[in-house]
Amino acid sequence: MIPAISGAIGPLGPSEWSVGSVGSLGQDPAAAVNPTGTGSGSFSDALSGAINSLEATQANATTASQQLATGQLSDPTQAITAVENASLSMDLASQIRTKLTDAVNTVFQTQI
């Protein structure tokens, strides 16, 4: 029989179950579109910001893996975490691109 682990890890508080906010979710809706609150945010600005964030994540993963390979990084979990974050970010970007492409194709195929 496998013993219960609840006694080993102790009681879980709300902070252990919280995932925080994703991007600008959980903020004021006006601030989510445009952080200045002026309401003049555009889709191209949001897309540029997302691509810049993806590039930064990829660069962080590259740096962490190079530091791990050269011995400059002593904790391999930091490199693994950075690479996994970059991988998940790229997968998400790829899925969003696919969904947008499908939506555009649907619009173009719609007969009037």
C-alpha positions, 0 to 999 in steps of 0.5 A, a space after each residue: 500500500 502506498 502511504 498518503 503524501 498529504 502529511 509529507 507536504 503539509 497543508 496547501 494555502 491559496 498561494 500554492 494554487 494561484 497561477 497569477 495573471 497571464 499577460 495583461 489578464 487580471 488588469 483593468 480592461 482599458 489597461 489591457 488594450 493600452 497600458 497608458 489608458 488612452 485607448 489608441 492601442 492597435 492590433 499591430 502594436 499588440 502583435 509586435 509586443 507578442 513577437 518581441 516577447 517571444 523573441 526575448 523568451 527564445 533569447 533567454 533560453 539560448 543564453 541559459 542553454 549556452 551557460 549550462 553547456 559552458 559550465 557558467 550555470 550551476 543549476 540545470 533546472 534554470 536552463 531546463 525551465 527557460 528552454 521549456 518556457 521558450 518551447 511552450 511559447 513557440 507552440 502557443 504562437 504556432 497554434 495562434 497562427 494556425 487558428 488565424 490562418 483558418 479564420 482568414 481562409 473561412 472569411 475568404 471562402 464565405 459567399 455573399 
